[in-house]
Amino acid sequence: MDGKELEELFRSALRRLATYLMEDPRNIRWVIDFTLGIKAMERVGDHACSIARNLIFSVTGKDVRHMNIANLPAD
């Protein structure tokens, strides 16, 4: 999963939360808490991707920062 996919999942979750707010404004407290939680999880995912790229570079010497996962060589 790359950063674009993580960002899309985050935006999708925000759209769903906005729906809850439109239905009942009393939900604002838990929606804010949940929004902060999913933003933190997005950051964890970004860090995990970065760690994986650094690990691949350390082991293989290949820079995969700008490569699509589907295009990575299997060797």
PQR file with spaces between the fields and no chain letter, atoms N, CA, C, O and H, PARSE charges and radii, in Angstrom:
ATOM       1  N    MET     1       0.852   -1.170    0.000 -0.4000 1.5000
ATOM       2  CA   MET     1       0.000    0.000    0.000 -0.0000 2.0000
ATOM       3  C    MET     1       0.896    1.230    0.000  0.5500 1.7000
ATOM       4  O    MET     1       1.837    1.324    0.787 -0.5500 1.4000
ATOM       5  N    ASP     2       0.598    2.165   -0.882 -0.4000 1.5000
ATOM       6  CA   ASP     2       1.420    3.364   -0.939 -0.0000 2.0000
ATOM       7  C    ASP     2       0.703    4.538   -0.279  0.5500 1.7000
ATOM       8  O    ASP     2      -0.418    4.403    0.211 -0.5500 1.4000
ATOM       9  H    ASP     2      -0.167    2.089   -1.522  0.4000 1.0000
ATOM      10  N    GLY     3       1.361    5.676   -0.276 -0.4000 1.5000
ATOM      11  CA   GLY     3       0.814    6.850    0.386 -0.0000 2.0000
ATOM      12  C    GLY     3      -0.504    7.320   -0.204  0.5500 1.7000
ATOM      13  O    GLY     3      -1.363    7.834    0.512 -0.5500 1.4000
ATOM      14  H    GLY     3       2.271    5.786   -0.674  0.4000 1.0000
ATOM      15  N    LYS     4      -0.664    7.144   -1.512 -0.4000 1.5000
ATOM      16  CA   LYS     4      -1.906    7.581   -2.152 -0.0000 2.0000
ATOM      17  C    LYS     4      -3.084    6.736   -1.680  0.5500 1.7000
ATOM      18  O    LYS     4      -4.177    7.254   -1.454 -0.5500 1.4000
ATOM      19  H    LYS     4       0.034    6.726   -2.094  0.4000 1.0000
ATOM      20  N    GLU     5      -2.857    5.449   -1.534 -0.4000 1.5000
ATOM      21  CA   GLU     5      -3.924    4.568   -1.051 -0.0000 2.0000
ATOM      22  C    GLU     5      -4.287    4.899    0.393  0.5500 1.7000
ATOM      23  O    GLU     5      -5.463    4.923    0.755 -0.5500 1.4000
ATOM      24  H    GLU     5      -1.968    5.028   -1.717  0.4000 1.0000
ATOM      25  N    LEU     6      -3.270    5.155    1.212 -0.4000 1.5000
ATOM      26  CA   LEU     6      -3.525    5.523    2.608 -0.0000 2.0000
ATOM      27  C    LEU     6      -4.312    6.829    2.688  0.5500 1.7000
ATOM      28  O    LEU     6      -5.239    6.961    3.488 -0.5500 1.4000
ATOM      29  H    LEU     6      -2.315    5.135    0.918  0.4000 1.0000
ATOM      30  N    GLU     7      -3.931    7.786    1.854 -0.4000 1.5000
ATOM      31  CA   GLU     7      -4.636    9.069    1.840 -0.0000 2.0000
ATOM      32  C    GLU     7      -6.090    8.887    1.416  0.5500 1.7000
ATOM      33  O    GLU     7      -6.984    9.517    1.982 -0.5500 1.4000
ATOM      34  H    GLU     7      -3.178    7.679    1.204  0.4000 1.0000
ATOM      35  N    GLU     8      -6.331    8.034    0.428 -0.4000 1.5000
ATOM      36  CA   GLU     8      -7.707    7.792   -0.023 -0.0000 2.0000
ATOM      37  C    GLU     8      -8.539    7.122    1.078  0.5500 1.7000
ATOM      38  O    GLU     8      -9.706    7.462    1.267 -0.5500 1.4000
ATOM      39  H    GLU     8      -5.605    7.523   -0.031  0.4000 1.0000
ATOM      40  N    LEU     9      -7.942    6.178    1.797 -0.4000 1.5000
ATOM      41  CA   LEU     9      -8.651    5.544    2.911 -0.0000 2.0000
ATOM      42  C    LEU     9      -8.987    6.566    3.994  0.5500 1.7000
ATOM      43  O    LEU     9     -10.076    6.539    4.567 -0.5500 1.4000
ATOM      44  H    LEU     9      -6.994    5.902    1.643  0.4000 1.0000
ATOM      45  N    PHE    10      -8.051    7.460    4.266 -0.4000 1.5000
ATOM      46  CA   PHE    10      -8.274    8.508    5.265 -0.0000 2.0000
ATOM      47  C    PHE    10      -9.417    9.421    4.833  0.5500 1.7000
ATOM      48  O    PHE    10     -10.309    9.720    5.627 -0.5500 1.4000
ATOM      49  H    PHE    10      -7.167    7.482    3.801  0.4000 1.0000
ATOM      50  N    ARG    11      -9.392    9.863    3.583 -0.4000 1.5000
ATOM      51  CA   ARG    11     -10.447   10.750    3.085 -0.0000 2.0000
ATOM      52  C    ARG    11     -11.805   10.061    3.080  0.5500 1.7000
ATOM      53  O    ARG    11     -12.826   10.685    3.370 -0.5500 1.4000
ATOM      54  H    ARG    11      -8.667    9.621    2.939  0.4000 1.0000
ATOM      55  N    SER    12     -11.815    8.776    2.751 -0.4000 1.5000
ATOM      56  CA   SER    12     -13.062    8.012    2.759 -0.0000 2.0000
ATOM      57  C    SER    12     -13.640    7.950    4.172  0.5500 1.7000
ATOM      58  O    SER    12     -14.844    8.119    4.366 -0.5500 1.4000
ATOM      59  H    SER    12     -10.986    8.269    2.516  0.4000 1.0000
ATOM      60  N    ALA    13     -12.775    7.706    5.150 -0.4000 1.5000
ATOM      61  CA   ALA    13     -13.223    7.658    6.540 -0.0000 2.0000
ATOM      62  C    ALA    13     -13.769    9.022    6.978  0.5500 1.7000
ATOM      63  O    ALA    13     -14.764    9.087    7.699 -0.5500 1.4000
ATOM      64  H    ALA    13     -11.797    7.569    4.992  0.4000 1.0000
ATOM      65  N    LEU    14     -13.126   10.099    6.547 -0.4000 1.5000
ATOM      66  CA   LEU    14     -13.615   11.433    6.900 -0.0000 2.0000
ATOM      67  C    LEU    14     -14.990   11.704    6.291  0.5500 1.7000
ATOM      68  O    LEU    14     -15.840   12.328    6.927 -0.5500 1.4000
ATOM      69  H    LEU    14     -12.318   10.046    5.961  0.4000 1.0000
ATOM      70  N    ARG    15     -15.207   11.240    5.071 -0.4000 1.5000
ATOM      71  CA   ARG    15     -16.527   11.422    4.443 -0.0000 2.0000
ATOM      72  C    ARG    15     -17.611   10.692    5.230  0.5500 1.7000
ATOM      73  O    ARG    15     -18.708   11.214    5.425 -0.5500 1.4000
ATOM      74  H    ARG    15     -14.517   10.733    4.554  0.4000 1.0000
ATOM      75  N    ARG    16     -17.291    9.473    5.683 -0.4000 1.5000
ATOM      76  CA   ARG    16     -18.267    8.718    6.472 -0.0000 2.0000
ATOM      77  C    ARG    16     -18.551    9.419    7.800  0.5500 1.7000
ATOM      78  O    ARG    16     -19.696    9.467    8.250 -0.5500 1.4000
ATOM      79  H    ARG    16     -16.400    9.048    5.524  0.4000 1.0000
ATOM      80  N    LEU    17     -17.508    9.959    8.421 -0.4000 1.5000
ATOM      81  CA   LEU    17     -17.696   10.669    9.688 -0.0000 2.0000
ATOM      82  C    LEU    17     -18.519   11.940    9.496  0.5500 1.7000
ATOM      83  O    LEU    17     -19.329   12.294   10.352 -0.5500 1.4000
ATOM      84  H    LEU    17     -16.578    9.920    8.056  0.4000 1.0000
ATOM      85  N    ALA    18     -18.311   12.623    8.372 -0.4000 1.5000
ATOM      86  CA   ALA    18     -19.093   13.829    8.095 -0.0000 2.0000
ATOM      87  C    ALA    18     -20.581   13.488    8.000  0.5500 1.7000
ATOM      88  O    ALA    18     -21.433   14.285    8.392 -0.5500 1.4000
ATOM      89  H    ALA    18     -17.653   12.335    7.676  0.4000 1.0000
ATOM      90  N    THR    19     -20.884   12.308    7.481 -0.4000 1.5000
ATOM      91  CA   THR    19     -22.274   11.870    7.401 -0.0000 2.0000
ATOM      92  C    THR    19     -22.887   11.762    8.789  0.5500 1.7000
ATOM      93  O    THR    19     -24.027   12.175    9.003 -0.5500 1.4000
ATOM      94  H    THR    19     -20.192   11.661    7.162  0.4000 1.0000
ATOM      95  N    TYR    20     -22.131   11.207    9.733 -0.4000 1.5000
ATOM      96  CA   TYR    20     -22.632   11.105   11.107 -0.0000 2.0000
ATOM      97  C    TYR    20     -22.895   12.489   11.707  0.5500 1.7000
ATOM      98  O    TYR    20     -23.871   12.686   12.432 -0.5500 1.4000
ATOM      99  H    TYR    20     -21.205   10.871    9.559  0.4000 1.0000
ATOM     100  N    LEU    21     -22.022   13.435   11.398 -0.4000 1.5000
ATOM     101  CA   LEU    21     -22.209   14.787   11.933 -0.0000 2.0000
ATOM     102  C    LEU    21     -23.447   15.449   11.353  0.5500 1.7000
ATOM     103  O    LEU    21     -24.159   16.165   12.059 -0.5500 1.4000
ATOM     104  H    LEU    21     -21.229   13.275   10.809  0.4000 1.0000
ATOM     105  N    MET    22     -23.710   15.216   10.069 -0.4000 1.5000
ATOM     106  CA   MET    22     -24.904   15.811    9.458 -0.0000 2.0000
ATOM     107  C    MET    22     -26.181   15.203   10.034  0.5500 1.7000
ATOM     108  O    MET    22     -27.199   15.885   10.151 -0.5500 1.4000
ATOM     109  H    MET    22     -23.132   14.635    9.496  0.4000 1.0000
ATOM     110  N    GLU    23     -26.124   13.924   10.392 -0.4000 1.5000
ATOM     111  CA   GLU    23     -27.297   13.268   10.959 -0.0000 2.0000
ATOM     112  C    GLU    23     -27.608   13.764   12.363  0.5500 1.7000
ATOM     113  O    GLU    23     -28.770   13.968   12.716 -0.5500 1.4000
ATOM     114  H    GLU    23     -25.296   13.371   10.297  0.4000 1.0000
ATOM     115  N    ASP    24     -26.567   13.955   13.159 -0.4000 1.5000
ATOM     116  CA   ASP    24     -26.773   14.365   14.542 -0.0000 2.0000
ATOM     117  C    ASP    24     -25.540   15.107   15.056  0.5500 1.7000
ATOM     118  O    ASP    24     -24.520   14.473   15.327 -0.5500 1.4000
ATOM     119  H    ASP    24     -25.623   13.789   12.873  0.4000 1.0000
ATOM     120  N    PRO    25     -25.605   16.420   15.196 -0.5600 1.5000
ATOM     121  CA   PRO    25     -24.446   17.209   15.648  0.2800 2.0000
ATOM     122  C    PRO    25     -23.945   16.823   17.049  0.5500 1.7000
ATOM     123  O    PRO    25     -22.836   17.198   17.430 -0.5500 1.4000
ATOM     124  N    ARG    26     -24.740   16.089   17.805 -0.4000 1.5000
ATOM     125  CA   ARG    26     -24.269   15.668   19.131 -0.0000 2.0000
ATOM     126  C    ARG    26     -23.139   14.653   19.041  0.5500 1.7000
ATOM     127  O    ARG    26     -22.488   14.359   20.043 -0.5500 1.4000
ATOM     128  H    ARG    26     -25.641   15.785   17.495  0.4000 1.0000
ATOM     129  N    ASN    27     -22.903   14.119   17.852 -0.4000 1.5000
ATOM     130  CA   ASN    27     -21.829   13.141   17.648 -0.0000 2.0000
ATOM     131  C    ASN    27     -20.458   13.790   17.517  0.5500 1.7000
ATOM     132  O    ASN    27     -19.467   13.088   17.316 -0.5500 1.4000
ATOM     133  H    ASN    27     -23.433   14.358   17.038  0.4000 1.0000
ATOM     134  N    ILE    28     -20.379   15.108   17.625 -0.4000 1.5000
ATOM     135  CA   ILE    28     -19.135   15.803   17.310 -0.0000 2.0000
ATOM     136  C    ILE    28     -17.960   15.356   18.186  0.5500 1.7000
ATOM     137  O    ILE    28     -16.835   15.259   17.696 -0.5500 1.4000
ATOM     138  H    ILE    28     -21.184   15.679   17.787  0.4000 1.0000
ATOM     139  N    ARG    29     -18.199   15.088   19.446 -0.4000 1.5000
ATOM     140  CA   ARG    29     -17.102   14.707   20.351 -0.0000 2.0000
ATOM     141  C    ARG    29     -16.425   13.419   19.891  0.5500 1.7000
ATOM     142  O    ARG    29     -15.202   13.382   19.753 -0.5500 1.4000
ATOM     143  H    ARG    29     -19.113   15.166   19.844  0.4000 1.0000
ATOM     144  N    TRP    30     -17.204   12.361   19.651 -0.4000 1.5000
ATOM     145  CA   TRP    30     -16.566   11.101   19.261 -0.0000 2.0000
ATOM     146  C    TRP    30     -16.049   11.151   17.837  0.5500 1.7000
ATOM     147  O    TRP    30     -15.108   10.431   17.504 -0.5500 1.4000
ATOM     148  H    TRP    30     -18.197   12.391   19.763  0.4000 1.0000
ATOM     149  N    VAL    31     -16.649   11.997   16.969 -0.4000 1.5000
ATOM     150  CA   VAL    31     -16.145   12.139   15.600 -0.0000 2.0000
ATOM     151  C    VAL    31     -14.767   12.798   15.621  0.5500 1.7000
ATOM     152  O    VAL    31     -13.869   12.383   14.889 -0.5500 1.4000
ATOM     153  H    VAL    31     -17.414   12.582   17.239  0.4000 1.0000
ATOM     154  N    ILE    32     -14.599   13.811   16.448 -0.4000 1.5000
ATOM     155  CA   ILE    32     -13.282   14.453   16.572 -0.0000 2.0000
ATOM     156  C    ILE    32     -12.257   13.452   17.093  0.5500 1.7000
ATOM     157  O    ILE    32     -11.156   13.352   16.552 -0.5500 1.4000
ATOM     158  H    ILE    32     -15.329   14.149   17.042  0.4000 1.0000
ATOM     159  N    ASP    33     -12.613   12.711   18.141 -0.4000 1.5000
ATOM     160  CA   ASP    33     -11.694   11.706   18.680 -0.0000 2.0000
ATOM     161  C    ASP    33     -11.329   10.665   17.621  0.5500 1.7000
ATOM     162  O    ASP    33     -10.165   10.291   17.482 -0.5500 1.4000
ATOM     163  H    ASP    33     -13.507   12.792   18.581  0.4000 1.0000
ATOM     164  N    PHE    34     -12.322   10.209   16.887 -0.4000 1.5000
ATOM     165  CA   PHE    34     -12.088    9.203   15.868 -0.0000 2.0000
ATOM     166  C    PHE    34     -11.227    9.757   14.740  0.5500 1.7000
ATOM     167  O    PHE    34     -10.361    9.056   14.219 -0.5500 1.4000
ATOM     168  H    PHE    34     -13.268   10.513   17.000  0.4000 1.0000
ATOM     169  N    THR    35     -11.461   11.016   14.359 -0.4000 1.5000
ATOM     170  CA   THR    35     -10.671   11.655   13.307 -0.0000 2.0000
ATOM     171  C    THR    35      -9.200   11.730   13.708  0.5500 1.7000
ATOM     172  O    THR    35      -8.315   11.438   12.903 -0.5500 1.4000
ATOM     173  H    THR    35     -12.165   11.586   14.783  0.4000 1.0000
ATOM     174  N    LEU    36      -8.946   12.119   14.944 -0.4000 1.5000
ATOM     175  CA   LEU    36      -7.561   12.167   15.417 -0.0000 2.0000
ATOM     176  C    LEU    36      -6.938   10.773   15.419  0.5500 1.7000
ATOM     177  O    LEU    36      -5.755   10.617   15.114 -0.5500 1.4000
ATOM     178  H    LEU    36      -9.665   12.356   15.598  0.4000 1.0000
ATOM     179  N    GLY    37      -7.728    9.771   15.759 -0.4000 1.5000
ATOM     180  CA   GLY    37      -7.231    8.393   15.758 -0.0000 2.0000
ATOM     181  C    GLY    37      -6.887    7.899   14.367  0.5500 1.7000
ATOM     182  O    GLY    37      -5.842    7.278   14.175 -0.5500 1.4000
ATOM     183  H    GLY    37      -8.688    9.898   16.007  0.4000 1.0000
ATOM     184  N    ILE    38      -7.753    8.164   13.386 -0.4000 1.5000
ATOM     185  CA   ILE    38      -7.447    7.667   12.046 -0.0000 2.0000
ATOM     186  C    ILE    38      -6.298    8.449   11.418  0.5500 1.7000
ATOM     187  O    ILE    38      -5.553    7.901   10.606 -0.5500 1.4000
ATOM     188  H    ILE    38      -8.602    8.669   13.542  0.4000 1.0000
ATOM     189  N    LYS    39      -6.142    9.722   11.781 -0.4000 1.5000
ATOM     190  CA   LYS    39      -4.993   10.491   11.287 -0.0000 2.0000
ATOM     191  C    LYS    39      -3.697    9.904   11.851  0.5500 1.7000
ATOM     192  O    LYS    39      -2.695    9.805   11.142 -0.5500 1.4000
ATOM     193  H    LYS    39      -6.747   10.168   12.441  0.4000 1.0000
ATOM     194  N    ALA    40      -3.721    9.518   13.118 -0.4000 1.5000
ATOM     195  CA   ALA    40      -2.542    8.894   13.723 -0.0000 2.0000
ATOM     196  C    ALA    40      -2.234    7.559   13.046  0.5500 1.7000
ATOM     197  O    ALA    40      -1.069    7.234   12.819 -0.5500 1.4000
ATOM     198  H    ALA    40      -4.535    9.599   13.694  0.4000 1.0000
ATOM     199  N    MET    41      -3.274    6.786   12.725 -0.4000 1.5000
ATOM     200  CA   MET    41      -3.041    5.509   12.038 -0.0000 2.0000
ATOM     201  C    MET    41      -2.494    5.731   10.637  0.5500 1.7000
ATOM     202  O    MET    41      -1.678    4.942   10.159 -0.5500 1.4000
ATOM     203  H    MET    41      -4.220    7.050   12.910  0.4000 1.0000
ATOM     204  N    GLU    42      -2.934    6.797    9.972 -0.4000 1.5000
ATOM     205  CA   GLU    42      -2.392    7.114    8.652 -0.0000 2.0000
ATOM     206  C    GLU    42      -0.896    7.415    8.755  0.5500 1.7000
ATOM     207  O    GLU    42      -0.105    6.986    7.914 -0.5500 1.4000
ATOM     208  H    GLU    42      -3.597    7.437   10.360  0.4000 1.0000
ATOM     209  N    ARG    43      -0.528    8.149    9.784 -0.4000 1.5000
ATOM     210  CA   ARG    43       0.893    8.473    9.982 -0.0000 2.0000
ATOM     211  C    ARG    43       1.710    7.213   10.268  0.5500 1.7000
ATOM     212  O    ARG    43       2.835    7.078    9.786 -0.5500 1.4000
ATOM     213  H    ARG    43      -1.170    8.497   10.466  0.4000 1.0000
ATOM     214  N    VAL    44       1.148    6.298   11.048 -0.4000 1.5000
ATOM     215  CA   VAL    44       1.831    5.033   11.320 -0.0000 2.0000
ATOM     216  C    VAL    44       2.053    4.273   10.009  0.5500 1.7000
ATOM     217  O    VAL    44       3.124    3.710    9.784 -0.5500 1.4000
ATOM     218  H    VAL    44       0.235    6.408   11.440  0.4000 1.0000
ATOM     219  N    GLY    45       1.027    4.262    9.146 -0.4000 1.5000
ATOM     220  CA   GLY    45       1.164    3.605    7.846 -0.0000 2.0000
ATOM     221  C    GLY    45       2.240    4.253    6.993  0.5500 1.7000
ATOM     222  O    GLY    45       3.018    3.555    6.342 -0.5500 1.4000
ATOM     223  H    GLY    45       0.157    4.720    9.329  0.4000 1.0000
ATOM     224  N    ASP    46       2.295    5.596    6.986 -0.4000 1.5000
ATOM     225  CA   ASP    46       3.333    6.300    6.239 -0.0000 2.0000
ATOM     226  C    ASP    46       4.720    5.940    6.767  0.5500 1.7000
ATOM     227  O    ASP    46       5.645    5.711    5.988 -0.5500 1.4000
ATOM     228  H    ASP    46       1.663    6.163    7.515  0.4000 1.0000
ATOM     229  N    HIS    47       4.861    5.892    8.086 -0.4000 1.5000
ATOM     230  CA   HIS    47       6.150    5.534    8.680 -0.0000 2.0000
ATOM     231  C    HIS    47       6.526    4.091    8.355  0.5500 1.7000
ATOM     232  O    HIS    47       7.695    3.805    8.093 -0.5500 1.4000
ATOM     233  H    HIS    47       4.110    6.079    8.719  0.4000 1.0000
ATOM     234  N    ALA    48       5.559    3.182    8.367 -0.4000 1.5000
ATOM     235  CA   ALA    48       5.827    1.785    8.038 -0.0000 2.0000
ATOM     236  C    ALA    48       6.317    1.658    6.592  0.5500 1.7000
ATOM     237  O    ALA    48       7.236    0.888    6.313 -0.5500 1.4000
ATOM     238  H    ALA    48       4.610    3.414    8.580  0.4000 1.0000
ATOM     239  N    CYS    49       5.705    2.410    5.677 -0.4000 1.5000
ATOM     240  CA   CYS    49       6.151    2.388    4.282 -0.0000 2.0000
ATOM     241  C    CYS    49       7.581    2.910    4.171  0.5500 1.7000
ATOM     242  O    CYS    49       8.400    2.347    3.444 -0.5500 1.4000
ATOM     243  H    CYS    49       4.958    3.035    5.904  0.4000 1.0000
ATOM     244  N    SER    50       7.871    3.968    4.882 -0.4000 1.5000
ATOM     245  CA   SER    50       9.209    4.542    4.852 -0.0000 2.0000
ATOM     246  C    SER    50      10.246    3.561    5.404  0.5500 1.7000
ATOM     247  O    SER    50      11.328    3.412    4.836 -0.5500 1.4000
ATOM     248  H    SER    50       7.207    4.426    5.473  0.4000 1.0000
ATOM     249  N    ILE    51       9.916    2.902    6.498 -0.4000 1.5000
ATOM     250  CA   ILE    51      10.822    1.913    7.090 -0.0000 2.0000
ATOM     251  C    ILE    51      11.055    0.769    6.115  0.5500 1.7000
ATOM     252  O    ILE    51      12.184    0.306    5.957 -0.5500 1.4000
ATOM     253  H    ILE    51       9.037    3.024    6.959  0.4000 1.0000
ATOM     254  N    ALA    52       9.990    0.310    5.460 -0.4000 1.5000
ATOM     255  CA   ALA    52      10.125   -0.786    4.496 -0.0000 2.0000
ATOM     256  C    ALA    52      11.032   -0.378    3.336  0.5500 1.7000
ATOM     257  O    ALA    52      11.877   -1.165    2.910 -0.5500 1.4000
ATOM     258  H    ALA    52       9.072    0.686    5.589  0.4000 1.0000
ATOM     259  N    ARG    53      10.871    0.833    2.825 -0.4000 1.5000
ATOM     260  CA   ARG    53      11.730    1.303    1.726 -0.0000 2.0000
ATOM     261  C    ARG    53      13.195    1.382    2.168  0.5500 1.7000
ATOM     262  O    ARG    53      14.096    1.002    1.420 -0.5500 1.4000
ATOM     263  H    ARG    53      10.185    1.472    3.171  0.4000 1.0000
ATOM     264  N    ASN    54      13.422    1.875    3.379 -0.4000 1.5000
ATOM     265  CA   ASN    54      14.793    1.949    3.881 -0.0000 2.0000
ATOM     266  C    ASN    54      15.389    0.561    4.082  0.5500 1.7000
ATOM     267  O    ASN    54      16.572    0.348    3.816 -0.5500 1.4000
ATOM     268  H    ASN    54      12.690    2.184    3.986  0.4000 1.0000
ATOM     269  N    LEU    55      14.592   -0.365    4.540 -0.4000 1.5000
ATOM     270  CA   LEU    55      15.055   -1.735    4.728 -0.0000 2.0000
ATOM     271  C    LEU    55      15.417   -2.374    3.388  0.5500 1.7000
ATOM     272  O    LEU    55      16.453   -3.027    3.270 -0.5500 1.4000
ATOM     273  H    LEU    55      13.631   -0.193    4.757  0.4000 1.0000
ATOM     274  N    ILE    56      14.567   -2.187    2.384 -0.4000 1.5000
ATOM     275  CA   ILE    56      14.865   -2.724    1.048 -0.0000 2.0000
ATOM     276  C    ILE    56      16.167   -2.135    0.532  0.5500 1.7000
ATOM     277  O    ILE    56      16.991   -2.853   -0.034 -0.5500 1.4000
ATOM     278  H    ILE    56      13.725   -1.656    2.480  0.4000 1.0000
ATOM     279  N    PHE    57      16.361   -0.831    0.723 -0.4000 1.5000
ATOM     280  CA   PHE    57      17.601   -0.202    0.270 -0.0000 2.0000
ATOM     281  C    PHE    57      18.803   -0.747    1.026  0.5500 1.7000
ATOM     282  O    PHE    57      19.849   -0.992    0.425 -0.5500 1.4000
ATOM     283  H    PHE    57      15.692   -0.248    1.183  0.4000 1.0000
ATOM     284  N    SER    58      18.670   -0.939    2.334 -0.4000 1.5000
ATOM     285  CA   SER    58      19.778   -1.450    3.142 -0.0000 2.0000
ATOM     286  C    SER    58      20.182   -2.863    2.738  0.5500 1.7000
ATOM     287  O    SER    58      21.367   -3.196    2.727 -0.5500 1.4000
ATOM     288  H    SER    58      17.820   -0.740    2.822  0.4000 1.0000
ATOM     289  N    VAL    59      19.198   -3.689    2.407 -0.4000 1.5000
ATOM     290  CA   VAL    59      19.470   -5.094    2.086 -0.0000 2.0000
ATOM     291  C    VAL    59      19.907   -5.267    0.637  0.5500 1.7000
ATOM     292  O    VAL    59      20.850   -6.008    0.357 -0.5500 1.4000
ATOM     293  H    VAL    59      18.236   -3.418    2.415  0.4000 1.0000
ATOM     294  N    THR    60      19.227   -4.587   -0.287 -0.4000 1.5000
ATOM     295  CA   THR    60      19.487   -4.830   -1.711 -0.0000 2.0000
ATOM     296  C    THR    60      20.268   -3.718   -2.394  0.5500 1.7000
ATOM     297  O    THR    60      20.859   -3.938   -3.451 -0.5500 1.4000
ATOM     298  H    THR    60      18.461   -3.985   -0.059  0.4000 1.0000
ATOM     299  N    GLY    61      20.280   -2.534   -1.807 -0.4000 1.5000
ATOM     300  CA   GLY    61      20.927   -1.404   -2.450 -0.0000 2.0000
ATOM     301  C    GLY    61      20.065   -0.768   -3.524  0.5500 1.7000
ATOM     302  O    GLY    61      20.531    0.116   -4.242 -0.5500 1.4000
ATOM     303  H    GLY    61      19.800   -2.355   -0.948  0.4000 1.0000
ATOM     304  N    LYS    62      18.811   -1.202   -3.650 -0.4000 1.5000
ATOM     305  CA   LYS    62      17.909   -0.654   -4.666 -0.0000 2.0000
ATOM     306  C    LYS    62      17.021    0.419   -4.048  0.5500 1.7000
ATOM     307  O    LYS    62      16.440    0.234   -2.979 -0.5500 1.4000
ATOM     308  H    LYS    62      18.432   -1.921   -3.067  0.4000 1.0000
ATOM     309  N    ASP    63      16.933    1.545   -4.752 -0.4000 1.5000
ATOM     310  CA   ASP    63      16.085    2.639   -4.303 -0.0000 2.0000
ATOM     311  C    ASP    63      14.689    2.426   -4.881  0.5500 1.7000
ATOM     312  O    ASP    63      14.494    2.542   -6.091 -0.5500 1.4000
ATOM     313  H    ASP    63      17.405    1.695   -5.620  0.4000 1.0000
ATOM     314  N    VAL    64      13.717    2.115   -4.021 -0.4000 1.5000
ATOM     315  CA   VAL    64      12.362    1.822   -4.471 -0.0000 2.0000
ATOM     316  C    VAL    64      11.374    2.927   -4.082  0.5500 1.7000
ATOM     317  O    VAL    64      10.163    2.705   -4.098 -0.5500 1.4000
ATOM     318  H    VAL    64      13.875    2.021   -3.038  0.4000 1.0000
ATOM     319  N    ARG    65      11.874    4.096   -3.737 -0.4000 1.5000
ATOM     320  CA   ARG    65      11.002    5.168   -3.271 -0.0000 2.0000
ATOM     321  C    ARG    65       9.977    5.605   -4.309  0.5500 1.7000
ATOM     322  O    ARG    65       8.847    5.940   -3.953 -0.5500 1.4000
ATOM     323  H    ARG    65      12.858    4.276   -3.723  0.4000 1.0000
ATOM     324  N    HIS    66      10.346    5.608   -5.567 -0.4000 1.5000
ATOM     325  CA   HIS    66       9.447    6.116   -6.595 -0.0000 2.0000
ATOM     326  C    HIS    66       8.962    5.016   -7.538  0.5500 1.7000
ATOM     327  O    HIS    66       8.559    5.286   -8.670 -0.5500 1.4000
ATOM     328  H    HIS    66      11.264    5.336   -5.856  0.4000 1.0000
ATOM     329  N    MET    67       9.006    3.775   -7.056 -0.4000 1.5000
ATOM     330  CA   MET    67       8.567    2.652   -7.871 -0.0000 2.0000
ATOM     331  C    MET    67       7.198    2.181   -7.411  0.5500 1.7000
ATOM     332  O    MET    67       6.859    2.257   -6.230 -0.5500 1.4000
ATOM     333  H    MET    67       9.333    3.556   -6.137  0.4000 1.0000
ATOM     334  N    ASN    68       6.429    1.700   -8.355 -0.4000 1.5000
ATOM     335  CA   ASN    68       5.148    1.082   -8.050 -0.0000 2.0000
ATOM     336  C    ASN    68       5.425   -0.347   -7.582  0.5500 1.7000
ATOM     337  O    ASN    68       6.298   -1.013   -8.139 -0.5500 1.4000
ATOM     338  H    ASN    68       6.704    1.638   -9.314  0.4000 1.0000
ATOM     339  N    ILE    69       4.713   -0.822   -6.589 -0.4000 1.5000
ATOM     340  CA   ILE    69       4.944   -2.162   -6.052 -0.0000 2.0000
ATOM     341  C    ILE    69       4.797   -3.225   -7.135  0.5500 1.7000
ATOM     342  O    ILE    69       5.528   -4.215   -7.132 -0.5500 1.4000
ATOM     343  H    ILE    69       4.004   -0.281   -6.137  0.4000 1.0000
ATOM     344  N    ALA    70       3.866   -3.031   -8.056 -0.4000 1.5000
ATOM     345  CA   ALA    70       3.645   -4.004   -9.134 -0.0000 2.0000
ATOM     346  C    ALA    70       4.833   -4.087  -10.074  0.5500 1.7000
ATOM     347  O    ALA    70       5.013   -5.100  -10.750 -0.5500 1.4000
ATOM     348  H    ALA    70       3.272   -2.227   -8.059  0.4000 1.0000
ATOM     349  N    ASN    71       5.656   -3.031  -10.130 -0.4000 1.5000
ATOM     350  CA   ASN    71       6.791   -3.010  -11.046 -0.0000 2.0000
ATOM     351  C    ASN    71       8.105   -3.445  -10.411  0.5500 1.7000
ATOM     352  O    ASN    71       9.140   -3.439  -11.077 -0.5500 1.4000
ATOM     353  H    ASN    71       5.509   -2.208   -9.581  0.4000 1.0000
ATOM     354  N    LEU    72       8.083   -3.819   -9.141 -0.4000 1.5000
ATOM     355  CA   LEU    72       9.318   -4.226   -8.482 -0.0000 2.0000
ATOM     356  C    LEU    72       9.797   -5.557   -9.044  0.5500 1.7000
ATOM     357  O    LEU    72       8.995   -6.461   -9.274 -0.5500 1.4000
ATOM     358  H    LEU    72       7.242   -3.824   -8.600  0.4000 1.0000
ATOM     359  N    PRO    73      11.107   -5.680   -9.266 -0.5600 1.5000
ATOM     360  CA   PRO    73      11.629   -6.966   -9.748  0.2800 2.0000
ATOM     361  C    PRO    73      11.510   -8.036   -8.671  0.5500 1.7000
ATOM     362  O    PRO    73      11.576   -7.736   -7.479 -0.5500 1.4000
ATOM     363  N    ALA    74      11.335   -9.280   -9.091 -0.4000 1.5000
ATOM     364  CA   ALA    74      11.117  -10.381   -8.160 -0.0000 2.0000
ATOM     365  C    ALA    74      12.403  -10.976   -7.617  0.5500 1.7000
ATOM     366  O    ALA    74      12.345  -11.880   -6.784 -0.5500 1.4000
ATOM     367  H    ALA    74      11.281   -9.524  -10.060  0.4000 1.0000
ATOM     368  N    ASP    75      13.559  -10.506   -8.054 -0.4000 1.5000
ATOM     369  CA   ASP    75      14.829  -11.109   -7.604 -0.0000 2.0000
ATOM     370  C    ASP    75      15.224  -10.762   -6.232  0.5500 1.7000
ATOM     371  O    ASP    75      16.267  -11.212   -5.757 -0.5500 1.4000
ATOM     372  H    ASP    75      13.607   -9.771   -8.731  0.4000 1.0000
